[in-house]
Amino acid sequence: LNIDTAWFLPTNFGEGTLDAAILFGNGRWEGLEATSLMRERLTPVCSPQTAHGPHPLAKPADLKHHTLLHSSFGRRGWMLWLQQESDELASHTYREQVFDTLDLAFGAAVRGHGVALGDLNLVQENLTSGALVAPFERVLETGSGYYLVHPPRNEYREKLKPLLAWLLRITAG
């Protein structure tokens, strides 16, 4: 598993149809300039009822009693998060539910169907509202993140300045 690759790489830069894209990855794409918007920061999230229910989530080992929710790409994150906790946790066989998108996984977590691995940047609204809670303090910074990318030509830099300023403003808060 190569965690340094983009999930999507635009190929039509220069054809007049695309000036920029937001990509997830390590920030290095050949022939493109990349500006970091936000770094991936992962932690388990679940409904308050799941966190305090029949099998409370007091410590990471308690995940063994719950279904791990993730997108088709999300297993990578779960494995990294569990490995940082312990080899024993990482080698355990968990009940899992895979969804096509992270939004569907987060929705299932809100409804009490298990524990999703959330990027704090993407689940902050649900955490603030109380729909989700983060039962553990540990946050995994993976080294990956979201980047605004574009060809390294001056006309792109000038055209993208307002967009980049806005993106940096909204992702900083």
Contacts in CASP RR format, 6 or more apart in sequence:
PFRMAT RR
TARGET T0000
AUTHOR 0000-0000-0000
METHOD contacts of the structure
MODEL  1
LNIDTAWFLPTNFGEGTLDAAILFGNGRWEGLEATSLMRERLTPVCSPQT
AHGPHPLAKPADLKHHTLLHSSFGRRGWMLWLQQESDELASHTYREQVFD
TLDLAFGAAVRGHGVALGDLNLVQENLTSGALVAPFERVLETGSGYYLVH
PPRNEYREKLKPLLAWLLRITAG
1 76 0 8 1.000
3 26 0 8 1.000
3 76 0 8 1.000
3 80 0 8 1.000
3 142 0 8 1.000
3 144 0 8 1.000
4 25 0 8 1.000
4 26 0 8 1.000
4 28 0 8 1.000
4 144 0 8 1.000
5 25 0 8 1.000
5 26 0 8 1.000
6 23 0 8 1.000
6 24 0 8 1.000
6 25 0 8 1.000
6 29 0 8 1.000
7 23 0 8 1.000
7 24 0 8 1.000
7 25 0 8 1.000
7 73 0 8 1.000
8 21 0 8 1.000
8 23 0 8 1.000
8 24 0 8 1.000
9 23 0 8 1.000
9 29 0 8 1.000
10 18 0 8 1.000
10 21 0 8 1.000
10 23 0 8 1.000
10 149 0 8 1.000
12 18 0 8 1.000
13 19 0 8 1.000
13 32 0 8 1.000
13 150 0 8 1.000
13 151 0 8 1.000
14 151 0 8 1.000
19 150 0 8 1.000
19 156 0 8 1.000
19 159 0 8 1.000
19 160 0 8 1.000
20 148 0 8 1.000
20 149 0 8 1.000
20 150 0 8 1.000
20 156 0 8 1.000
20 160 0 8 1.000
20 163 0 8 1.000
21 148 0 8 1.000
21 149 0 8 1.000
21 150 0 8 1.000
22 37 0 8 1.000
22 146 0 8 1.000
22 147 0 8 1.000
22 148 0 8 1.000
22 149 0 8 1.000
22 167 0 8 1.000
23 29 0 8 1.000
23 34 0 8 1.000
23 146 0 8 1.000
23 147 0 8 1.000
23 149 0 8 1.000
24 40 0 8 1.000
24 144 0 8 1.000
24 145 0 8 1.000
24 146 0 8 1.000
24 147 0 8 1.000
25 144 0 8 1.000
25 145 0 8 1.000
25 146 0 8 1.000
25 147 0 8 1.000
26 143 0 8 1.000
26 144 0 8 1.000
26 145 0 8 1.000
27 34 0 8 1.000
27 36 0 8 1.000
27 145 0 8 1.000
27 147 0 8 1.000
27 149 0 8 1.000
28 34 0 8 1.000
29 149 0 8 1.000
31 151 0 8 1.000
31 152 0 8 1.000
32 149 0 8 1.000
32 150 0 8 1.000
32 151 0 8 1.000
32 152 0 8 1.000
33 149 0 8 1.000
33 150 0 8 1.000
33 151 0 8 1.000
33 152 0 8 1.000
33 156 0 8 1.000
33 157 0 8 1.000
34 147 0 8 1.000
34 148 0 8 1.000
34 149 0 8 1.000
35 147 0 8 1.000
35 148 0 8 1.000
35 149 0 8 1.000
35 164 0 8 1.000
35 168 0 8 1.000
36 145 0 8 1.000
36 146 0 8 1.000
36 147 0 8 1.000
37 145 0 8 1.000
37 146 0 8 1.000
37 147 0 8 1.000
37 148 0 8 1.000
37 167 0 8 1.000
37 168 0 8 1.000
37 171 0 8 1.000
38 121 0 8 1.000
38 145 0 8 1.000
38 146 0 8 1.000
38 171 0 8 1.000
39 141 0 8 1.000
39 142 0 8 1.000
39 143 0 8 1.000
39 144 0 8 1.000
39 145 0 8 1.000
40 119 0 8 1.000
40 121 0 8 1.000
40 141 0 8 1.000
40 142 0 8 1.000
40 143 0 8 1.000
40 144 0 8 1.000
40 145 0 8 1.000
40 146 0 8 1.000
41 119 0 8 1.000
41 120 0 8 1.000
41 121 0 8 1.000
41 139 0 8 1.000
41 140 0 8 1.000
41 141 0 8 1.000
41 142 0 8 1.000
42 77 0 8 1.000
42 80 0 8 1.000
42 81 0 8 1.000
42 117 0 8 1.000
42 118 0 8 1.000
42 119 0 8 1.000
42 120 0 8 1.000
42 139 0 8 1.000
42 140 0 8 1.000
42 142 0 8 1.000
43 81 0 8 1.000
43 117 0 8 1.000
43 118 0 8 1.000
43 120 0 8 1.000
43 134 0 8 1.000
43 136 0 8 1.000
43 138 0 8 1.000
43 139 0 8 1.000
43 140 0 8 1.000
44 57 0 8 1.000
44 60 0 8 1.000
44 63 0 8 1.000
44 81 0 8 1.000
44 115 0 8 1.000
44 116 0 8 1.000
44 117 0 8 1.000
44 118 0 8 1.000
44 134 0 8 1.000
44 135 0 8 1.000
44 136 0 8 1.000
45 106 0 8 1.000
45 109 0 8 1.000
45 115 0 8 1.000
45 116 0 8 1.000
45 117 0 8 1.000
45 118 0 8 1.000
45 123 0 8 1.000
45 126 0 8 1.000
45 127 0 8 1.000
45 132 0 8 1.000
45 133 0 8 1.000
45 134 0 8 1.000
46 57 0 8 1.000
46 66 0 8 1.000
46 109 0 8 1.000
46 112 0 8 1.000
46 114 0 8 1.000
46 115 0 8 1.000
46 116 0 8 1.000
46 132 0 8 1.000
46 133 0 8 1.000
46 135 0 8 1.000
47 109 0 8 1.000
47 110 0 8 1.000
47 111 0 8 1.000
47 112 0 8 1.000
47 114 0 8 1.000
47 131 0 8 1.000
47 132 0 8 1.000
47 133 0 8 1.000
48 130 0 8 1.000
48 133 0 8 1.000
49 112 0 8 1.000
50 57 0 8 1.000
50 66 0 8 1.000
50 109 0 8 1.000
50 112 0 8 1.000
50 114 0 8 1.000
50 115 0 8 1.000
51 57 0 8 1.000
51 133 0 8 1.000
51 135 0 8 1.000
55 62 0 8 1.000
55 65 0 8 1.000
55 66 0 8 1.000
56 62 0 8 1.000
57 63 0 8 1.000
57 66 0 8 1.000
57 115 0 8 1.000
57 135 0 8 1.000
57 136 0 8 1.000
58 135 0 8 1.000
59 136 0 8 1.000
60 82 0 8 1.000
60 85 0 8 1.000
60 86 0 8 1.000
60 89 0 8 1.000
60 136 0 8 1.000
60 138 0 8 1.000
61 89 0 8 1.000
63 82 0 8 1.000
63 89 0 8 1.000
63 94 0 8 1.000
63 115 0 8 1.000
64 92 0 8 1.000
64 94 0 8 1.000
66 95 0 8 1.000
66 114 0 8 1.000
66 115 0 8 1.000
67 94 0 8 1.000
67 95 0 8 1.000
67 96 0 8 1.000
67 97 0 8 1.000
67 113 0 8 1.000
67 114 0 8 1.000
67 115 0 8 1.000
68 78 0 8 1.000
68 94 0 8 1.000
68 95 0 8 1.000
68 96 0 8 1.000
68 97 0 8 1.000
68 114 0 8 1.000
68 115 0 8 1.000
68 116 0 8 1.000
68 117 0 8 1.000
69 96 0 8 1.000
69 97 0 8 1.000
69 99 0 8 1.000
69 105 0 8 1.000
69 108 0 8 1.000
69 109 0 8 1.000
69 113 0 8 1.000
69 114 0 8 1.000
69 115 0 8 1.000
69 116 0 8 1.000
69 117 0 8 1.000
70 77 0 8 1.000
70 78 0 8 1.000
70 96 0 8 1.000
70 97 0 8 1.000
70 98 0 8 1.000
70 99 0 8 1.000
70 105 0 8 1.000
70 116 0 8 1.000
70 117 0 8 1.000
71 98 0 8 1.000
71 99 0 8 1.000
71 100 0 8 1.000
71 101 0 8 1.000
71 102 0 8 1.000
71 104 0 8 1.000
71 105 0 8 1.000
72 98 0 8 1.000
72 99 0 8 1.000
72 100 0 8 1.000
74 102 0 8 1.000
74 105 0 8 1.000
74 117 0 8 1.000
75 96 0 8 1.000
75 98 0 8 1.000
77 117 0 8 1.000
77 140 0 8 1.000
77 142 0 8 1.000
78 117 0 8 1.000
79 90 0 8 1.000
80 140 0 8 1.000
80 142 0 8 1.000
81 117 0 8 1.000
81 138 0 8 1.000
81 140 0 8 1.000
82 89 0 8 1.000
82 90 0 8 1.000
82 92 0 8 1.000
83 89 0 8 1.000
83 90 0 8 1.000
84 138 0 8 1.000
84 140 0 8 1.000
85 138 0 8 1.000
97 105 0 8 1.000
97 108 0 8 1.000
97 113 0 8 1.000
97 114 0 8 1.000
99 105 0 8 1.000
99 108 0 8 1.000
102 116 0 8 1.000
102 118 0 8 1.000
102 119 0 8 1.000
102 122 0 8 1.000
105 116 0 8 1.000
106 116 0 8 1.000
106 118 0 8 1.000
106 122 0 8 1.000
106 123 0 8 1.000
106 126 0 8 1.000
106 132 0 8 1.000
107 116 0 8 1.000
108 114 0 8 1.000
108 116 0 8 1.000
109 115 0 8 1.000
109 116 0 8 1.000
109 132 0 8 1.000
110 126 0 8 1.000
110 131 0 8 1.000
110 132 0 8 1.000
115 135 0 8 1.000
116 123 0 8 1.000
116 132 0 8 1.000
120 127 0 8 1.000
120 134 0 8 1.000
120 139 0 8 1.000
121 146 0 8 1.000
121 171 0 8 1.000
123 132 0 8 1.000
126 132 0 8 1.000
127 133 0 8 1.000
127 134 0 8 1.000
146 171 0 8 1.000
148 160 0 8 1.000
148 163 0 8 1.000
148 164 0 8 1.000
148 167 0 8 1.000
150 156 0 8 1.000
150 157 0 8 1.000
150 160 0 8 1.000
END
